[in-house]
Amino acid sequence: MSRKKTFLESLTHWFSDENFLIILEEIQVAIAKTLSIAMITIIIVCCGQLILYLGQKLLTDSDLIFKDSLFEIFGLFLNILIALELLENISAYLKKHVIQVELVIVTSLIAVGRKIIIFDLDKKGGEDLIGLAVAVLALSISYLIVRLHHSK
């Protein structure tokens, strides 16, 4: 009987609010670290692919300004930049244990900006471009609100 009681007391202790929150925080930190490692791997692989792609274009394209593939190259650069921003978001979370809204908004602005840069009007309609413009406006207003709030 005392073993059952000891086990139940131990179980109750581990699932008390304070201890449970500590366990949750440790799990969140472990997941954030795993995501950081995965993101670093992705960034390294993408940088390697970009270098190979640029090397191939330099060796095979007679036109040095990448006339046909310039926007594709910009898209690849911005993919890496977005991945770096996501890594910054994860790092900021690990440092302060809070999600920094300002960083998330900036990352979103970069992602929408990437979409605009690689946008192909021949394949997509003007409605899609208007949607992206509305997203940029909304994110910009959100960023302004957050900046004004933090400056007070």
N, CA, C and O atoms as a GROMACS GRO file, in nm:
protein
  608
    1MET      N    1   0.082  -0.119   0.000
    1MET     CA    2   0.000   0.000   0.000
    1MET      C    3   0.087   0.126   0.000
    1MET      O    4   0.055   0.223  -0.067
    2SER      N    5   0.196   0.123   0.076
    2SER     CA    6   0.280   0.242   0.084
    2SER      C    7   0.352   0.268  -0.048
    2SER      O    8   0.380   0.384  -0.081
    3ARG      N    9   0.382   0.161  -0.125
    3ARG     CA   10   0.444   0.180  -0.256
    3ARG      C   11   0.351   0.254  -0.350
    3ARG      O   12   0.392   0.344  -0.423
    4LYS      N   13   0.223   0.214  -0.348
    4LYS     CA   14   0.125   0.282  -0.433
    4LYS      C   15   0.111   0.428  -0.391
    4LYS      O   16   0.102   0.518  -0.475
    5LYS      N   17   0.110   0.450  -0.262
    5LYS     CA   18   0.096   0.586  -0.211
    5LYS      C   19   0.218   0.670  -0.250
    5LYS      O   20   0.204   0.785  -0.291
    6THR      N   21   0.338   0.612  -0.237
    6THR     CA   22   0.460   0.684  -0.274
    6THR      C   23   0.460   0.714  -0.424
    6THR      O   24   0.498   0.823  -0.466
    7PHE      N   25   0.418   0.616  -0.504
    7PHE     CA   26   0.412   0.637  -0.648
    7PHE      C   27   0.314   0.748  -0.683
    7PHE      O   28   0.344   0.834  -0.765
    8LEU      N   29   0.198   0.746  -0.621
    8LEU     CA   30   0.097   0.850  -0.647
    8LEU      C   31   0.146   0.987  -0.602
    8LEU      O   32   0.121   1.087  -0.670
    9GLU      N   33   0.214   0.992  -0.489
    9GLU     CA   34   0.269   1.120  -0.443
    9GLU      C   35   0.375   1.172  -0.540
    9GLU      O   36   0.380   1.291  -0.571
   10SER      N   37   0.459   1.081  -0.588
   10SER     CA   38   0.562   1.119  -0.684
   10SER      C   39   0.499   1.168  -0.814
   10SER      O   40   0.542   1.268  -0.871
   11LEU      N   41   0.396   1.097  -0.859
   11LEU     CA   42   0.326   1.136  -0.981
   11LEU      C   43   0.258   1.271  -0.964
   11LEU      O   44   0.262   1.355  -1.054
   12THR      N   45   0.196   1.290  -0.850
   12THR     CA   46   0.131   1.418  -0.821
   12THR      C   47   0.234   1.530  -0.817
   12THR      O   48   0.208   1.641  -0.864
   13HIS      N   49   0.350   1.501  -0.760
   13HIS     CA   50   0.457   1.601  -0.754
   13HIS      C   51   0.501   1.643  -0.894
   13HIS      O   52   0.517   1.762  -0.922
   14TRP      N   53   0.523   1.544  -0.984
   14TRP     CA   54   0.570   1.576  -1.118
   14TRP      C   55   0.466   1.649  -1.202
   14TRP      O   56   0.500   1.725  -1.292
   15PHE      N   57   0.340   1.625  -1.173
   15PHE     CA   58   0.234   1.690  -1.251
   15PHE      C   59   0.174   1.811  -1.180
   15PHE      O   60   0.068   1.859  -1.219
   16SER      N   61   0.242   1.858  -1.077
   16SER     CA   62   0.197   1.984  -1.017
   16SER      C   63   0.219   2.094  -1.120
   16SER      O   64   0.301   2.079  -1.211
   17ASP      N   65   0.148   2.202  -1.108
   17ASP     CA   66   0.154   2.309  -1.208
   17ASP      C   67   0.296   2.358  -1.232
   17ASP      O   68   0.339   2.373  -1.347
   18GLU      N   69   0.368   2.384  -1.125
   18GLU     CA   70   0.503   2.438  -1.139
   18GLU      C   71   0.597   2.340  -1.208
   18GLU      O   72   0.668   2.379  -1.301
   19ASN      N   73   0.597   2.216  -1.165
   19ASN     CA   74   0.686   2.116  -1.226
   19ASN      C   75   0.645   2.085  -1.369
   19ASN      O   76   0.731   2.065  -1.456
   20PHE      N   77   0.516   2.081  -1.394
   20PHE     CA   78   0.468   2.053  -1.529
   20PHE      C   79   0.512   2.164  -1.625
   20PHE      O   80   0.551   2.136  -1.739
   21LEU      N   81   0.504   2.288  -1.580
   21LEU     CA   82   0.548   2.401  -1.663
   21LEU      C   83   0.698   2.394  -1.690
   21LEU      O   84   0.744   2.430  -1.799
   22ILE      N   85   0.775   2.350  -1.592
   22ILE     CA   86   0.919   2.333  -1.612
   22ILE      C   87   0.946   2.227  -1.718
   22ILE      O   88   1.030   2.246  -1.805
   23ILE      N   89   0.874   2.116  -1.711
   23ILE     CA   90   0.888   2.009  -1.811
   23ILE      C   91   0.850   2.061  -1.949
   23ILE      O   92   0.920   2.035  -2.047
   24LEU      N   93   0.740   2.135  -1.958
   24LEU     CA   94   0.698   2.191  -2.087
   24LEU      C   95   0.804   2.284  -2.144
   24LEU      O   96   0.832   2.280  -2.264
   25GLU      N   97   0.862   2.368  -2.059
   25GLU     CA   98   0.964   2.461  -2.106
   25GLU      C   99   1.087   2.387  -2.156
   25GLU      O  100   1.145   2.425  -2.258
   26GLU      N  101   1.126   2.281  -2.086
   26GLU     CA  102   1.241   2.203  -2.130
   26GLU      C  103   1.214   2.136  -2.265
   26GLU      O  104   1.304   2.128  -2.349
   27ILE      N  105   1.092   2.089  -2.285
   27ILE     CA  106   1.055   2.029  -2.414
   27ILE      C  107   1.058   2.135  -2.523
   27ILE      O  108   1.108   2.109  -2.633
   28GLN      N  109   1.005   2.254  -2.495
   28GLN     CA  110   1.007   2.362  -2.593
   28GLN      C  111   1.150   2.400  -2.631
   28GLN      O  112   1.178   2.422  -2.749
   29VAL      N  113   1.238   2.408  -2.535
   29VAL     CA  114   1.378   2.442  -2.562
   29VAL      C  115   1.443   2.332  -2.646
   29VAL      O  116   1.517   2.363  -2.740
   30ALA      N  117   1.416   2.207  -2.614
   30ALA     CA  118   1.473   2.096  -2.692
   30ALA      C  119   1.424   2.100  -2.836
   30ALA      O  120   1.502   2.078  -2.930
   31ILE      N  121   1.296   2.129  -2.855
   31ILE     CA  122   1.241   2.140  -2.991
   31ILE      C  123   1.303   2.258  -3.064
   31ILE      O  124   1.337   2.247  -3.181
   32ALA      N  125   1.317   2.372  -2.996
   32ALA     CA  126   1.377   2.490  -3.059
   32ALA      C  127   1.522   2.462  -3.100
   32ALA      O  128   1.566   2.506  -3.206
   33LYS      N  129   1.596   2.391  -3.017
   33LYS     CA  130   1.734   2.356  -3.051
   33LYS      C  131   1.739   2.262  -3.171
   33LYS      O  132   1.824   2.276  -3.259
   34THR      N  133   1.647   2.166  -3.174
   34THR     CA  134   1.639   2.074  -3.288
   34THR      C  135   1.606   2.150  -3.416
   34THR      O  136   1.665   2.124  -3.521
   35LEU      N  137   1.512   2.243  -3.407
   35LEU     CA  138   1.477   2.325  -3.523
   35LEU      C  139   1.596   2.410  -3.568
   35LEU      O  140   1.617   2.429  -3.688
   36SER      N  141   1.674   2.460  -3.473
   36SER     CA  142   1.793   2.540  -3.507
   36SER      C  143   1.893   2.456  -3.586
   36SER      O  144   1.947   2.501  -3.687
   37ILE      N  145   1.917   2.336  -3.539
   37ILE     CA  146   2.011   2.247  -3.609
   37ILE      C  147   1.960   2.215  -3.749
   37ILE      O  148   2.036   2.216  -3.845
   38ALA      N  149   1.830   2.186  -3.759
   38ALA     CA  150   1.771   2.158  -3.891
   38ALA      C  151   1.782   2.280  -3.982
   38ALA      O  152   1.813   2.266  -4.100
   39MET      N  153   1.757   2.398  -3.928
   39MET     CA  154   1.762   2.521  -4.009
   39MET      C  155   1.905   2.549  -4.054
   39MET      O  156   1.926   2.592  -4.168
   40ILE      N  157   2.003   2.527  -3.967
   40ILE     CA  158   2.143   2.546  -4.006
   40ILE      C  159   2.179   2.451  -4.119
   40ILE      O  160   2.248   2.489  -4.214
   41THR      N  161   2.134   2.327  -4.109
   41THR     CA  162   2.159   2.229  -4.215
   41THR      C  163   2.098   2.275  -4.347
   41THR      O  164   2.162   2.269  -4.452
   42ILE      N  165   1.974   2.322  -4.340
   42ILE     CA  166   1.906   2.371  -4.461
   42ILE      C  167   1.981   2.490  -4.520
   42ILE      O  168   1.999   2.497  -4.642
   43ILE      N  169   2.025   2.582  -4.437
   43ILE     CA  170   2.097   2.701  -4.486
   43ILE      C  171   2.227   2.661  -4.554
   43ILE      O  172   2.259   2.713  -4.661
   44ILE      N  173   2.301   2.569  -4.494
   44ILE     CA  174   2.427   2.525  -4.554
   44ILE      C  175   2.402   2.456  -4.688
   44ILE      O  176   2.472   2.484  -4.785
   45VAL      N  177   2.303   2.368  -4.693
   45VAL     CA  178   2.271   2.299  -4.818
   45VAL      C  179   2.226   2.398  -4.925
   45VAL      O  180   2.269   2.389  -5.040
   46CYS      N  181   2.140   2.493  -4.887
   46CYS     CA  182   2.092   2.593  -4.984
   46CYS      C  183   2.205   2.682  -5.034
   46CYS      O  184   2.209   2.716  -5.152
   47CYS      N  185   2.298   2.719  -4.946
   47CYS     CA  186   2.413   2.799  -4.990
   47CYS      C  187   2.498   2.719  -5.090
   47CYS      O  188   2.543   2.773  -5.191
   48GLY      N  189   2.517   2.592  -5.062
   48GLY     CA  190   2.591   2.506  -5.155
   48GLY      C  191   2.521   2.497  -5.289
   48GLY      O  192   2.585   2.505  -5.394
   49GLN      N  193   2.389   2.478  -5.286
   49GLN     CA  194   2.313   2.472  -5.411
   49GLN      C  195   2.321   2.603  -5.488
   49GLN      O  196   2.333   2.603  -5.610
   50LEU      N  197   2.314   2.715  -5.416
   50LEU     CA  198   2.323   2.846  -5.481
   50LEU      C  199   2.459   2.865  -5.547
   50LEU      O  200   2.468   2.915  -5.659
   51ILE      N  201   2.564   2.827  -5.477
   51ILE     CA  202   2.699   2.840  -5.533
   51ILE      C  203   2.713   2.753  -5.658
   51ILE      O  204   2.768   2.797  -5.759
   52LEU      N  205   2.664   2.628  -5.651
   52LEU     CA  206   2.669   2.541  -5.768
   52LEU      C  207   2.588   2.597  -5.884
   52LEU      O  208   2.631   2.594  -5.999
   53TYR      N  209   2.469   2.649  -5.853
   53TYR     CA  210   2.382   2.706  -5.956
   53TYR      C  211   2.449   2.827  -6.022
   53TYR      O  212   2.448   2.839  -6.144
   54LEU      N  213   2.506   2.916  -5.940
   54LEU     CA  214   2.574   3.033  -5.995
   54LEU      C  215   2.695   2.992  -6.078
   54LEU      O  216   2.719   3.049  -6.185
   55GLY      N  217   2.770   2.895  -6.030
   55GLY     CA  218   2.885   2.846  -6.107
   55GLY      C  219   2.843   2.788  -6.240
   55GLY      O  220   2.906   2.814  -6.343
   56GLN      N  221   2.736   2.711  -6.239
   56GLN     CA  222   2.684   2.652  -6.363
   56GLN      C  223   2.639   2.762  -6.459
   56GLN      O  224   2.668   2.756  -6.578
   57LYS      N  225   2.568   2.862  -6.408
   57LYS     CA  226   2.520   2.971  -6.493
   57LYS      C  227   2.637   3.051  -6.549
   57LYS      O  228   2.634   3.092  -6.666
   58LEU      N  229   2.738   3.074  -6.468
   58LEU     CA  230   2.855   3.150  -6.516
   58LEU      C  231   2.929   3.075  -6.625
   58LEU      O  232   2.980   3.135  -6.720
   59LEU      N  233   2.937   2.942  -6.612
   59LEU     CA  234   3.010   2.862  -6.710
   59LEU      C  235   2.931   2.837  -6.837
   59LEU      O  236   2.989   2.825  -6.945
   60THR      N  237   2.798   2.829  -6.826
   60THR     CA  238   2.718   2.792  -6.943
   60THR      C  239   2.647   2.908  -7.009
   60THR      O  240   2.617   2.902  -7.128
   61ASP      N  241   2.619   3.015  -6.936
   61ASP     CA  242   2.549   3.130  -6.995
   61ASP      C  243   2.649   3.222  -7.063
   61ASP      O  244   2.750   3.262  -7.004
   62SER      N  245   2.619   3.255  -7.186
   62SER     CA  246   2.705   3.352  -7.255
   62SER      C  247   2.671   3.494  -7.211
   62SER      O  248   2.754   3.584  -7.219
   63ASP      N  249   2.549   3.512  -7.163
   63ASP     CA  250   2.505   3.644  -7.116
   63ASP      C  251   2.537   3.655  -6.968
   63ASP      O  252   2.474   3.587  -6.886
   64LEU      N  253   2.633   3.738  -6.931
   64LEU     CA  254   2.681   3.745  -6.793
   64LEU      C  255   2.583   3.810  -6.696
   64LEU      O  256   2.603   3.800  -6.575
   65ILE      N  257   2.480   3.874  -6.745
   65ILE     CA  258   2.387   3.939  -6.652
   65ILE      C  259   2.269   3.849  -6.617
   65ILE      O  260   2.173   3.895  -6.556
   66PHE      N  261   2.275   3.722  -6.654
   66PHE     CA  262   2.171   3.625  -6.619
   66PHE      C  263   2.032   3.675  -6.661
   66PHE      O  264   1.938   3.673  -6.582
   67LYS      N  265   2.021   3.719  -6.784
   67LYS     CA  266   1.898   3.781  -6.833
   67LYS      C  267   1.773   3.696  -6.804
   67LYS      O  268   1.671   3.748  -6.760
   68ASP      N  269   1.782   3.567  -6.830
   68ASP     CA  270   1.665   3.480  -6.814
   68ASP      C  271   1.648   3.426  -6.673
   68ASP      O  272   1.539   3.385  -6.635
   69SER      N  273   1.755   3.425  -6.595
   69SER     CA  274   1.746   3.359  -6.465
   69SER      C  275   1.771   3.453  -6.347
   69SER      O  276   1.788   3.407  -6.234
   70LEU      N  277   1.772   3.582  -6.371
   70LEU     CA  278   1.803   3.677  -6.264
   70LEU      C  279   1.703   3.669  -6.149
   70LEU      O  280   1.742   3.669  -6.033
   71PHE      N  281   1.574   3.662  -6.182
   71PHE     CA  282   1.473   3.656  -6.076
   71PHE      C  283   1.478   3.523  -6.001
   71PHE      O  284   1.448   3.518  -5.882
   72GLU      N  285   1.515   3.417  -6.071
   72GLU     CA  286   1.532   3.288  -6.004
   72GLU      C  287   1.648   3.295  -5.904
   72GLU      O  288   1.639   3.241  -5.794
   73ILE      N  289   1.755   3.362  -5.943
   73ILE     CA  290   1.870   3.379  -5.853
   73ILE      C  291   1.831   3.463  -5.732
   73ILE      O  292   1.867   3.431  -5.619
   74PHE      N  293   1.757   3.572  -5.757
   74PHE     CA  294   1.708   3.654  -5.645
   74PHE      C  295   1.622   3.571  -5.551
   74PHE      O  296   1.632   3.584  -5.429
   75GLY      N  297   1.538   3.485  -5.607
   75GLY     CA  298   1.453   3.398  -5.525
   75GLY      C  299   1.535   3.306  -5.437
   75GLY      O  300   1.502   3.285  -5.320
   76LEU      N  301   1.643   3.251  -5.493
   76LEU     CA  302   1.731   3.163  -5.415
   76LEU      C  303   1.799   3.239  -5.302
   76LEU      O  304   1.808   3.190  -5.190
   77PHE      N  305   1.847   3.360  -5.332
   77PHE     CA  306   1.907   3.443  -5.228
   77PHE      C  307   1.807   3.474  -5.117
   77PHE      O  308   1.839   3.464  -4.998
   78LEU      N  309   1.687   3.511  -5.156
   78LEU     CA  310   1.585   3.546  -5.057
   78LEU      C  311   1.540   3.425  -4.976
   78LEU      O  312   1.505   3.439  -4.859
   79ASN      N  313   1.541   3.306  -5.036
   79ASN     CA  314   1.511   3.184  -4.960
   79ASN      C  315   1.611   3.168  -4.846
   79ASN      O  316   1.573   3.136  -4.733
   80ILE      N  317   1.738   3.191  -4.876
   80ILE     CA  318   1.841   3.179  -4.772
   80ILE      C  319   1.824   3.288  -4.668
   80ILE      O  320   1.839   3.263  -4.548
   81LEU      N  321   1.792   3.408  -4.712
   81LEU     CA  322   1.770   3.519  -4.618
   81LEU      C  323   1.652   3.489  -4.526
   81LEU      O  324   1.658   3.518  -4.406
   82ILE      N  325   1.545   3.432  -4.580
   82ILE     CA  326   1.428   3.396  -4.498
   82ILE      C  327   1.467   3.288  -4.398
   82ILE      O  328   1.427   3.294  -4.282
   83ALA      N  329   1.545   3.190  -4.442
   83ALA     CA  330   1.590   3.084  -4.351
   83ALA      C  331   1.676   3.144  -4.239
   83ALA      O  332   1.665   3.102  -4.123
   84LEU      N  333   1.761   3.240  -4.272
   84LEU     CA  334   1.842   3.306  -4.169
   84LEU      C  335   1.754   3.383  -4.070
   84LEU      O  336   1.781   3.384  -3.950
   85GLU      N  337   1.650   3.448  -4.120
   85GLU     CA  338   1.557   3.519  -4.032
   85GLU      C  339   1.482   3.422  -3.941
   85GLU      O  340   1.461   3.451  -3.823
   86LEU      N  341   1.443   3.308  -3.996
   86LEU     CA  342   1.377   3.206  -3.912
   86LEU      C  343   1.472   3.157  -3.804
   86LEU      O  344   1.431   3.136  -3.689
   87LEU      N  345   1.598   3.137  -3.840
   87LEU     CA  346   1.698   3.096  -3.742
   87LEU      C  347   1.714   3.204  -3.635
   87LEU      O  348   1.730   3.173  -3.517
   88GLU      N  349   1.710   3.330  -3.676
   88GLU     CA  350   1.718   3.441  -3.581
   88GLU      C  351   1.597   3.439  -3.486
   88GLU      O  352   1.612   3.465  -3.366
   89ASN      N  353   1.479   3.408  -3.540
   89ASN     CA  354   1.359   3.397  -3.456
   89ASN      C  355   1.376   3.287  -3.351
   89ASN      O  356   1.342   3.305  -3.234
   90ILE      N  357   1.428   3.173  -3.394
   90ILE     CA  358   1.448   3.061  -3.302
   90ILE      C  359   1.554   3.098  -3.198
   90ILE      O  360   1.536   3.070  -3.079
   91SER      N  361   1.663   3.161  -3.242
   91SER     CA  362   1.769   3.202  -3.149
   91SER      C  363   1.717   3.302  -3.046
   91SER      O  364   1.750   3.294  -2.928
   92ALA      N  365   1.636   3.396  -3.093
   92ALA     CA  366   1.579   3.495  -3.000
   92ALA      C  367   1.489   3.426  -2.898
   92ALA      O  368   1.486   3.465  -2.782
   93TYR      N  369   1.415   3.325  -2.942
   93TYR     CA  370   1.330   3.252  -2.849
   93TYR      C  371   1.416   3.180  -2.745
   93TYR      O  372   1.384   3.182  -2.626
   94LEU      N  373   1.524   3.118  -2.790
   94LEU     CA  374   1.611   3.046  -2.696
   94LEU      C  375   1.676   3.140  -2.596
   94LEU      O  376   1.699   3.103  -2.480
   95LYS      N  377   1.707   3.264  -2.638
   95LYS     CA  378   1.771   3.360  -2.548
   95LYS      C  379   1.674   3.418  -2.446
   95LYS      O  380   1.706   3.429  -2.328
   96LYS      N  381   1.555   3.453  -2.492
   96LYS     CA  382   1.462   3.526  -2.406
   96LYS      C  383   1.337   3.448  -2.369
   96LYS      O  384   1.259   3.493  -2.285
   97HIS      N  385   1.317   3.333  -2.430
   97HIS     CA  386   1.199   3.249  -2.405
   97HIS      C  387   1.068   3.321  -2.433
   97HIS      O  388   0.965   3.292  -2.371
   98VAL      N  389   1.072   3.414  -2.526
   98VAL     CA  390   0.950   3.479  -2.576
   98VAL      C  391   0.962   3.490  -2.727
   98VAL      O  392   1.072   3.502  -2.781
   99ILE      N  393   0.849   3.486  -2.792
   99ILE     CA  394   0.848   3.504  -2.937
   99ILE      C  395   0.846   3.654  -2.964
   99ILE      O  396   0.756   3.724  -2.916
  100GLN      N  397   0.942   3.702  -3.038
  100GLN     CA  398   0.951   3.845  -3.066
  100GLN      C  399   0.870   3.877  -3.192
  100GLN      O  400   0.908   3.843  -3.303
  101VAL      N  401   0.759   3.944  -3.170
  101VAL     CA  402   0.664   3.973  -3.277
  101VAL      C  403   0.730   4.054  -3.388
  101VAL      O  404   0.703   4.032  -3.506
  102GLU      N  405   0.815   4.147  -3.350
  102GLU     CA  406   0.882   4.232  -3.449
  102GLU      C  407   0.963   4.148  -3.549
  102GLU      O  408   0.958   4.173  -3.669
  103LEU      N  409   1.038   4.050  -3.498
  103LEU     CA  410   1.116   3.963  -3.587
  103LEU      C  411   1.026   3.880  -3.678
  103LEU      O  412   1.058   3.860  -3.795
  104VAL      N  413   0.915   3.833  -3.624
  104VAL     CA  414   0.822   3.753  -3.704
  104VAL      C  415   0.765   3.837  -3.818
  104VAL      O  416   0.752   3.790  -3.931
  105ILE      N  417   0.730   3.962  -3.788
  105ILE     CA  418   0.673   4.050  -3.891
  105ILE      C  419   0.778   4.080  -3.999
  105ILE      O  420   0.746   4.080  -4.118
  106VAL      N  421   0.902   4.106  -3.957
  106VAL     CA  422   1.008   4.134  -4.055
  106VAL      C  423   1.031   4.012  -4.144
  106VAL      O  424   1.047   4.026  -4.265
  107THR      N  425   1.033   3.893  -4.085
  107THR     CA  426   1.048   3.771  -4.163
  107THR      C  427   0.934   3.756  -4.262
  107THR      O  428   0.956   3.718  -4.377
  108SER      N  429   0.813   3.787  -4.219
  108SER     CA  430   0.697   3.779  -4.308
  108SER      C  431   0.708   3.880  -4.421
  108SER      O  432   0.674   3.849  -4.536
  109LEU      N  433   0.754   4.000  -4.390
  109LEU     CA  434   0.773   4.101  -4.495
  109LEU      C  435   0.876   4.055  -4.599
  109LEU      O  436   0.857   4.076  -4.719
  110ILE      N  437   0.982   3.994  -4.553
  110ILE     CA  438   1.083   3.943  -4.647
  110ILE      C  439   1.023   3.834  -4.735
  110ILE      O  440   1.048   3.830  -4.855
  111ALA      N  441   0.944   3.745  -4.674
  111ALA     CA  442   0.882   3.636  -4.750
  111ALA      C  443   0.785   3.691  -4.855
  111ALA      O  444   0.784   3.644  -4.969
  112VAL      N  445   0.704   3.789  -4.818
  112VAL     CA  446   0.610   3.848  -4.914
  112VAL      C  447   0.688   3.926  -5.020
  112VAL      O  448   0.652   3.923  -5.138
  113GLY      N  449   0.794   3.994  -4.979
  113GLY     CA  450   0.879   4.064  -5.075
  113GLY      C  451   0.940   3.969  -5.176
  113GLY      O  452   0.950   4.002  -5.295
  114ARG      N  453   0.979   3.852  -5.131
  114ARG     CA  454   1.032   3.749  -5.221
  114ARG      C  455   0.927   3.711  -5.323
  114ARG      O  456   0.956   3.699  -5.442
  115LYS      N  457   0.804   3.691  -5.276
  115LYS     CA  458   0.695   3.655  -5.367
  115LYS      C  459   0.675   3.763  -5.474
  115LYS      O  460   0.651   3.732  -5.591
  116ILE      N  461   0.685   3.888  -5.432
  116ILE     CA  462   0.667   3.998  -5.528
  116ILE      C  463   0.781   4.001  -5.629
  116ILE      O  464   0.758   4.022  -5.748
  117ILE      N  465   0.904   3.980  -5.582
  117ILE     CA  466   1.019   3.983  -5.672
  117ILE      C  467   1.012   3.874  -5.778
  117ILE      O  468   1.044   3.898  -5.894
  118ILE      N  469   0.969   3.754  -5.739
  118ILE     CA  470   0.964   3.644  -5.835
  118ILE      C  471   0.827   3.630  -5.901
  118ILE      O  472   0.802   3.534  -5.973
  119PHE      N  473   0.739   3.726  -5.877
  119PHE     CA  474   0.603   3.722  -5.930
  119PHE      C  475   0.606   3.725  -6.083
  119PHE      O  476   0.676   3.807  -6.142
  120ASP      N  477   0.531   3.636  -6.145
  120ASP     CA  478   0.524   3.627  -6.291
  120ASP      C  479   0.385   3.668  -6.336
  120ASP      O  480   0.289   3.592  -6.321
  121LEU      N  481   0.373   3.787  -6.392
  121LEU     CA  482   0.243   3.837  -6.436
  121LEU      C  483   0.185   3.756  -6.551
  121LEU      O  484   0.063   3.757  -6.572
  122ASP      N  485   0.270   3.685  -6.626
  122ASP     CA  486   0.220   3.603  -6.735
  122ASP      C  487   0.144   3.481  -6.684
  122ASP      O  488   0.051   3.434  -6.750
  123LYS      N  489   0.184   3.430  -6.569
  123LYS     CA  490   0.121   3.310  -6.514
  123LYS      C  491   0.014   3.340  -6.410
  123LYS      O  492  -0.077   3.259  -6.390
  124LYS      N  493   0.024   3.454  -6.345
  124LYS     CA  494  -0.071   3.488  -6.238
  124LYS      C  495  -0.137   3.619  -6.271
  124LYS      O  496  -0.083   3.703  -6.343
  125GLY      N  497  -0.256   3.636  -6.216
  125GLY     CA  498  -0.332   3.756  -6.245
  125GLY      C  499  -0.299   3.872  -6.154
  125GLY      O  500  -0.222   3.860  -6.058
  126GLY      N  501  -0.360   3.984  -6.187
  126GLY     CA  502  -0.341   4.104  -6.107
  126GLY      C  503  -0.399   4.091  -5.968
  126GLY      O  504  -0.353   4.159  -5.875
  127GLU      N  505  -0.500   4.004  -5.952
  127GLU     CA  506  -0.560   3.985  -5.819
  127GLU      C  507  -0.458   3.931  -5.720
  127GLU      O  508  -0.456   3.969  -5.603
  128ASP      N  509  -0.372   3.841  -5.768
  128ASP     CA  510  -0.269   3.786  -5.680
  128ASP      C  511  -0.171   3.895  -5.637
  128ASP      O  512  -0.128   3.899  -5.522
  129LEU      N  513  -0.136   3.981  -5.731
  129LEU     CA  514  -0.044   4.091  -5.699
  129LEU      C  515  -0.108   4.189  -5.601
  129LEU      O  516  -0.041   4.240  -5.511
  130ILE      N  517  -0.237   4.215  -5.618
  130ILE     CA  518  -0.309   4.302  -5.525
  130ILE      C  519  -0.311   4.238  -5.386
  130ILE      O  520  -0.294   4.306  -5.285
  131GLY      N  521  -0.332   4.107  -5.381
  131GLY     CA  522  -0.330   4.036  -5.253
  131GLY      C  523  -0.196   4.050  -5.184
  131GLY      O  524  -0.190   4.070  -5.062
  132LEU      N  525  -0.088   4.038  -5.260
  132LEU     CA  526   0.046   4.056  -5.202
  132LEU      C  527   0.066   4.199  -5.153
  132LEU      O  528   0.128   4.222  -5.050
  133ALA      N  529   0.013   4.295  -5.230
  133ALA     CA  530   0.024   4.436  -5.188
  133ALA      C  531  -0.051   4.460  -5.058
  133ALA      O  532  -0.003   4.533  -4.971
  134VAL      N  533  -0.169   4.400  -5.045
  134VAL     CA  534  -0.246   4.414  -4.921
  134VAL      C  535  -0.170   4.350  -4.805
  134VAL      O  536  -0.169   4.403  -4.694
  135ALA      N  537  -0.107   4.235  -4.831
  135ALA     CA  538  -0.029   4.169  -4.726
  135ALA      C  539   0.088   4.258  -4.682
  135ALA      O  540   0.115   4.269  -4.562
  136VAL      N  541   0.156   4.320  -4.777
  136VAL     CA  542   0.266   4.410  -4.743
  136VAL      C  543   0.215   4.528  -4.661
  136VAL      O  544   0.278   4.567  -4.562
  137LEU      N  545   0.103   4.584  -4.702
  137LEU     CA  546   0.045   4.698  -4.628
  137LEU      C  547   0.009   4.657  -4.485
  137LEU      O  548   0.041   4.727  -4.390
  138ALA      N  549  -0.059   4.542  -4.472
  138ALA     CA  550  -0.100   4.496  -4.338
  138ALA      C  551   0.022   4.467  -4.250
  138ALA      O  552   0.023   4.504  -4.132
  139LEU      N  553   0.123   4.401  -4.306
  139LEU     CA  554   0.243   4.372  -4.228
  139LEU      C  555   0.318   4.499  -4.192
  139LEU      O  556   0.373   4.510  -4.082
  140SER      N  557   0.321   4.595  -4.283
  140SER     CA  558   0.388   4.722  -4.255
  140SER      C  559   0.318   4.798  -4.143
  140SER      O  560   0.383   4.855  -4.055
  141ILE      N  561   0.186   4.800  -4.147
  141ILE     CA  562   0.110   4.866  -4.040
  141ILE      C  563   0.133   4.793  -3.908
  141ILE      O  564   0.150   4.856  -3.803
  142SER      N  565   0.133   4.660  -3.912
  142SER     CA  566   0.160   4.582  -3.791
  142SER      C  567   0.298   4.613  -3.735
  142SER      O  568   0.314   4.630  -3.615
  143TYR      N  569   0.396   4.622  -3.823
  143TYR     CA  570   0.532   4.653  -3.780
  143TYR      C  571   0.537   4.792  -3.716
  143TYR      O  572   0.601   4.810  -3.613
  144LEU      N  573   0.470   4.888  -3.778
  144LEU     CA  574   0.466   5.024  -3.723
  144LEU      C  575   0.403   5.024  -3.584
  144LEU      O  576   0.453   5.090  -3.493
  145ILE      N  577   0.293   4.952  -3.568
  145ILE     CA  578   0.225   4.945  -3.437
  145ILE      C  579   0.318   4.885  -3.332
  145ILE      O  580   0.328   4.937  -3.221
  146VAL      N  581   0.384   4.775  -3.367
  146VAL     CA  582   0.475   4.709  -3.273
  146VAL      C  583   0.591   4.801  -3.237
  146VAL      O  584   0.629   4.811  -3.120
  147ARG      N  585   0.649   4.869  -3.337
  147ARG     CA  586   0.761   4.960  -3.310
  147ARG      C  587   0.718   5.076  -3.221
  147ARG      O  588   0.791   5.115  -3.129
  148LEU      N  589   0.600   5.132  -3.249
  148LEU     CA  590   0.551   5.242  -3.166
  148LEU      C  591   0.523   5.196  -3.024
  148LEU      O  592   0.549   5.268  -2.928
  149HIS      N  593   0.471   5.075  -3.010
  149HIS     CA  594   0.442   5.020  -2.878
  149HIS      C  595   0.572   4.997  -2.800
  149HIS      O  596   0.579   5.026  -2.680
  150HIS      N  597   0.676   4.945  -2.868
  150HIS     CA  598   0.803   4.920  -2.800
  150HIS      C  599   0.879   5.047  -2.766
  150HIS      O  600   0.958   5.048  -2.671
  151SER      N  601   0.855   5.154  -2.841
  151SER     CA  602   0.928   5.278  -2.814
  151SER      C  603   0.872   5.353  -2.694
  151SER      O  604   0.936   5.446  -2.644
  152LYS      N  605   0.753   5.315  -2.648
  152LYS     CA  606   0.691   5.383  -2.532
  152LYS      C  607   0.743   5.328  -2.402
  152LYS      O  608   0.702   5.374  -2.295
   0.00000   0.00000   0.00000
